[in-house]
Amino acid sequence: MPRVRVTGGEFRGRMLGVAPGVRPTEGRVREALFSMWQERLPGARFLDLFAGSGVVGLEARGRGAEEVVFVEQRSAIVSRLERSLQEFGAGRTRVLRARLPEGLRLAAAYGPFDLVFADPPYDFDQYRALLAAIAPLLSEEGHCVIEYRVGGALPDRESGLIADGDRAYGDCALRFYRSIGTTPHPET
């Protein structure tokens, strides 16, 4: 089974099993993301969408997030993720099996969320619906990031969210969103 290394926090250096068909977020991308979010992570409620291996949410928990909710559609991947969280002893985590973006109504029971990370498949085409479903789950000063393939078309605004910057890392990029009317993040 392929494995991915956790790059920071309490679980730094540990290896995490990756189910077949999962594309984990690269270590350099996670390092950049958590560098930008380092002050927001302690005590945050974190939502990891299209969780796959769970490495982003697990790393958020190990870097101080109070609670992490993982959402993944495929049952085999959910089972692998649940085993990984048990192996790591990662408390204050929850895994939900749901199709996205429709299934986000299940996550509402565990929100609001301060930080949301979404890593949909690169051929995903429902970004507007995804952002519309994320918007009501965010806390007042909540932020969201979507990982996508460079050259992909993501909306600049949707359902009260506004793009707050992009960062590219090879063939993938991160687009940052915040609620309209909140303070922009200084590093995005």
N, C-alpha and C positions, 0 to 999 in steps of 0.2 A: 504494500500500500504506500502511495506517495505520502510525503510528510512535508510540513512547513515549520520553520523555526519562528518562535515568538521573539520579537526584537527588543522588547522593553517591558519595564514594570516588574511586578512580583514574579511573573512566570518567564522572564527573560531567559533565553537559551534553551527552553524546553521545546520538544518537537511535538507537533500536533498532527494526527492522522488526517488525511484528505480523501474523502470518498471519490470514486471515479466520476468524471464529468464535472468536477468542481475546479474553478479557476481562482485560487486564493489571491487576495490583494498582495502585491509585491511588498517586500520589506521596506524598500526605500520610500514607497508611497505611504505606508503606515507610519514610518518615522516622520515624514513631512507633515502628515495629518496631525499626529499627536504632538508634534512640536508646536503647531499652531493652536491646538486645543489644550495644551498642558495646564493652563490656568483655569480652564472651565471644567476639567475632568473631575477633580476631587469633589465627591458628594453628588455628582451628576447622575441623572437617570438617563440611560443610554439605550437606544433602539438600533439593532443591527438587522437590516432588511436584506433579503436574498443572502442569508448568512453563510451558506456554503460550509466551509471548514469551521467558521466561527472565530477565526483568528483575530479579526478586527474587534469584535465584542469582547473576546477573552482578554485581549491586550488592553482594552479600555478598562475592564474590571481590575486587571492587575496594576493599572496606572492610577487607580483611585475612584473610578466610577462606583457610586453607591449600589446601583442595581443595573443589570443588563437583561434586556429582553431580545431574544433572537427569533426571527421569523424566516422560515424556509418552507418551500412547497413540497419537495420530494421526500417521501417517507424514509427511504434508505439513508438519505443525507441527514435527516432529523435524528434517526437512530444513531448514526456515527457521531453527530454533534453531542447528543446526550451522553454517550459513553465518554467522549473526550472531556466534557465538563466534570464528570464524575472522577475520571482519572486525575485531573488537575486539582480537584477539591475546590472548584470555583463556586463558592456559595453566592447567594443572592443573584442567581441567574434563572431564567425561565426560557424554555423553547416552545414556540408555537408553530404548529404545522398549518400553513394557510397559503392559498394562492394570492399573489400580489398583482395589482394593488387592491383588489376587492377585499381580501382578508384582513386589511388593516383595522377594520372595525373590531376585530378580536383583541388587538393590541391596545385599543382605547381604554380597556379596563385597567391597564397597568401604567397609564400615563398620568399626567403629562410628562413629556420627555424633554430634557435639556439639549441633548445631542442625538441626532439621527444620522446614521450612515447607511447608504443604499448602494449596493453593487450588483445591479441587474445584469443579465446576460447582455453581451454587446449588441445582439440583434433586437433588444427590447425596443418597443415603439410606443409605449404608453406613459411617457414622462409626464404629460399634463395630468392624467388621471392619478399617477403616483404622487405628484406634488399636491394635488387637491386632497388626497387622502392623508398625507403627512401633515398638512397645515393645521388642522384642528387638534393634532396630537402634541404639538409643540408647546412648551411652557412659554411664558411671556417673553423671555429673552432667549428662547430656543434657537438653535441653528441646525441646519441640515446640509449634508454633503452627498452628492451623487457621483460615483465613479462611472466613467463612460469612455468609449473609444475616441481618441483624438479625431476630430472631423465630424463627430456626431452632432446632431442638432437638438439641443435642449432649450426649453423656453427660458426667456429672461424673467418673466413674471407668470405667476399662476396662483390663484386663490389666496391672495394676501402675502405670498412669498415673492421675494425679489432676489435675482442673482447678485451675489456679493463678491464675485471674482472667480477666476479659473486658474488652475495650476496644471501644467502638463509634465508628464514623466514618461518619456519614450512614447509608446503607442496608447497609453491611457492618460486620462486627465481627471481632475476633481473639479466639480462646480459647487461652489458654496452658496447657500441660500439663507436668508434671514427674513423675519417678518417685516413687512413694510412698516416703517416708523420706528424700528429699533436701531440701535447704534451699529454701524458697520464694524466688522472685525478689523482691527488695524493691520493684520498681516495678509489679508486676502485681496 
